[in-house]
Amino acid sequence: MKQYLVLLVAATAFTSGQANAAGCLKGAAVGAVAGHVAGHHAVVGAVGGCIVGRHLAKKQKEEEREAAQARAQAAHQPPQPITGAKTNPDAKPASSQWD
């Protein structure tokens, strides 16, 4: 088992040019605990948790980017006229009781 772990660590160390651990560490911790509880498969759980955590972090970052883009677009558009209120150009102004 130690051999597999050493090979896994060595392979990830040499293949990853730049580490991007957004979501991976938290997912790996949760996956390791779940894998250990499920039957002493902490390493498998950590790897799976890292993959899932990275996917969820990437998805959240994409949603935040889209929301920021929508806010920026809305800030640059002119205000829309209020619709639904119909005006009659021939109508007299409403009189008040003090007229």
Rosetta blueprint (number, residue, H / E / L):
1 M L
2 K H
3 Q H
4 Y H
5 L H
6 V H
7 L H
8 L H
9 V H
10 A H
11 A H
12 T H
13 A H
14 F H
15 T H
16 S L
17 G L
18 Q L
19 A L
20 N L
21 A L
22 A L
23 G L
24 C H
25 L H
26 K H
27 G H
28 A H
29 A H
30 V H
31 G H
32 A H
33 V H
34 A H
35 G H
36 H H
37 V H
38 A H
39 G H
40 H L
41 H L
42 A H
43 V H
44 V H
45 G H
46 A H
47 V H
48 G H
49 G H
50 C H
51 I H
52 V H
53 G H
54 R H
55 H H
56 L H
57 A H
58 K H
59 K H
60 Q H
61 K H
62 E H
63 E H
64 E H
65 R H
66 E H
67 A H
68 A H
69 Q H
70 A H
71 R H
72 A H
73 Q H
74 A H
75 A H
76 H H
77 Q L
78 P L
79 P L
80 Q L
81 P L
82 I L
83 T L
84 G L
85 A L
86 K L
87 T L
88 N L
89 P L
90 D L
91 A L
92 K L
93 P L
94 A L
95 S L
96 S L
97 Q L
98 W L
99 D L
